[in-house]
Amino acid sequence: MTDLSQPDAHILVVDDDERIRDLLKKFLARHDYWVTTARDAAHARKLLEGLEFDLLVVDVMMPGEDGFALTRDLTDRITTPILLLTARGDADDRIRGLEVGADDYLPKPFEPRELLLRINAILRRVPKETNANEPPKTLHMGAIRYDMTRGELWHGQEMIRLTATENALMRIFSARPNEPVSRTQLVADLGRDDGQAQERAVDVQITRLRRKIEADPKTPRYLQTVRGAGYMLAPD
């Protein structure tokens, strides 16, 4: 069987349950991941001050600062993708997780193999480093510009932070400007399973992305909804 993991990726697992922390650390280590664990949000913050991670796996239900609050704060300051572990069957919690900036969610209880698949899907969406000498390919959306070469969104001299999923969406849309992309196709391009829940998750990510590129997200000029066809990026 082909190993799906990406060697040398460093993952931070944040969960107040010591048993789960240990299980995830052992399982992911067997798949060539480097794993660090944190017992709560405060512990995670201390680790983040001195270490860099490729992905965070964060439990929602933690004492003190919960996973939602931690994710909301971190996504305002860092671009590291976050996978939330949510309560089983609680769709509202999963959508809320996406709204605060998580890249994906996984309901408990889960199969470790599914966690591995989702981690790899997220890491594949993270922009890879490019040749610094490669000329930029840029799309303009009013005061906003997207550097297609480096996967960066800018407003003047200020870079706008994108989650890995938001950046993946920008790459998908910028590869076919002025062409509608269906929600089903977006789900497939993001490497997710089929289903209405995943399409709803895409809708949430589109809403978040619009807040970053539109002057008025409620009446989008650039990231448009095309009735019956999906979404379309219409740059200047």
N, C-alpha and C positions, 0 to 999 in steps of 0.2 A: 504494500500500500504506500502511496506517495505521501511523504511528510509535508503537511500543509503549513507548518510554522515558518517564521522568518527568523533565522538565527540572529542572536545578539540583540534582539529587541528587548528593552527593559520595561517591565510592567510593574506598576504599583497597585496592589490590591488593598482596598480600604474596607474593612468589615469589622464590626465589634465582636463577631463570633470567632473565637480562636480556632475552633475545629474547622470552620469553613476556610479561614485564612491558611491553615496548614495544608488542608486538602488541595486548595487551588495552587498553592506554591509548589507542592510536590508534583501535581499533574502537569502544570505548565512547564516546570523545569525539565520534565521528561520529554517535552517537545521543544527543547533547546531555547526556551525563554529564560531570561534573567529576571528573577522576581524578587521584589521587596514588598513587605507587608506593613500596614499601619492599622492600629486598633481603633482609631476614630479620626474625625476631621482635624483636630488639633495636632495629632501625631503626623497626619499626612502633610499638613502645612510645614511642619518642621523639616520633614524629609525633602519637600519640594524646594526649600531654601538652599539646600546644598547639593541636590541631585537632579539630573535631567531624566525624564522618562519618555518612552515612546507612546505609552497608553496608560490610562487609569481605569481600573475596574472598581466601581464605587457602589457600596450597598446603600439603598435609600433609607432604610429604617435603622438609624443609629441614634444612641442617646446624645443629648446635647445638639450640636449642629448636625442636621440630617444631610443625606446625600444631595437633595435638591438645592439646599442653601450653599453647600460646598461647590457644587457644579456651577451654579449661577455666578458665584464670586470668581471662581477660577477661569471660566470662559471669558471673563472681562479682562483677564490679565495674561493668560497663556493660551497657546494654540494646541496644546497636547490633547488629543482626542480622549473622550470619556465614554465608557460603557457603564450604564447603570443596571444594577440588579434590583428588580422591583417585586412587589408582592404579586403572588399568583392571581391571575384573572382580573387584576385591577387596571382596566384600560385607561382610566383617567390618570392614574399615576404614571403610566408609560408616556402618555401624551404630554403630561406636565414635565416629565423629564426631558423630552425633546424641546419643549418650549424654553426651558432654562439653559439649553445649550448642549445637552448630551448628544453624542453621535449615534447612539443606538441604545437599546434596552434589552434585557433578558429577564423574563419572569421566573421566579423561584416556584417550585424546585426545577432545576434544569439538568440536562445531561452535559457532563464535562465536554463531550465532543462538540456539542452545539456551541458552547462558549468558545472553544478553539476556532470553530468556523467563523463566528462573528468577529472575534479578535482579528483574524486574518483578513476578513473583508474590510474592516476599518483601516487596518494598516496599509492595505492596497490602495485606499483612497487618499492617503497622506501624500502630498506633493513630494516628488523626489528632487534632490538638488540638481541644478542644471549648470551647464558650462557658463561661467561668468562672462565669457566673451561672446556668447550667443546673443544676437540682437533681439531686443524685446518685441513681442507681438502684442499689441495693446488694443483693447476695445474701450471705447469711451461711452459713458452714460451720464451726460450732463457733467457735473463736477466730479463724478466718480470714474476711475479708470481701472481696468483689470489687466494685469500683466499676465498674458497667457503662458509666457515662457517660464516664469517663476511661480505662477500660481498665487499672485499677490493682488489684493484689492487696495486701492489708494484713494484718498480724498486730499488733494493737494500734496503736501509733504508728509501727511499722516497715513500710516498703514492701518487699514481696518482689519481687525482680527476675524478670521474665518475658522469655523470648525472644519475638521477633515471632510465631513459630509457636505457642508456648504461649499467647500472648495471643489469637491467632486461634482456637485451640481453646476458650478460655474464652468468647469471644464467641459461638461456635457453640453451645456447651452452654447458656450463660446465656440465649440467645434461646429455648430450648425446654427448660426445666427439667422433670425427671421424665419426659422423653421419650427413649427410646433412639435413638441415631444410629448407623447402621451404619458399619463401617470404610470401605466403598466410598463412602458419602456424605461421610465426613470427608475422604477423599482428594480427592473432587471439590470440596468446599467450600474446601479449602486451595489449589485451583488446580494440583494435581499430575496427572501422567499416571496412567493406570490400571495395575494390576499388583500381584502379590503383594509385590514388593519395597517398593512404596510403602505398602502396608497394614502391612507389618512396620515400616516407618519410623514410621508413625502409632503403632503399639504402643509404640515406644521413647519417643516424645514423651509419650504418656499416662503411662508409667512415671515420666518426669521430672516431669511436672505433679503426679502424686500425691505425690511427695516434698515438694512445696511446699504442698499443701493438706490432706494427711491426717496425723493423729497417728500412725497405723500404716499406711504405704503398702502393706504386704503384705496387709492386710485392710481395703481401702478402705471407708469409710463414705459418702463423698460422691460420688466419681467411680467409679461402679460398673461392673462388667462384667455385661452382660445376655446370658446364654447364647443364642446364635443370633441376637441382634439388634444387638450392638455395645456401645456405652458410653453411660452416662447420668449426668448430673449431678443429684444429689438434695440440694438445699440445705435448710437448716432451715426 
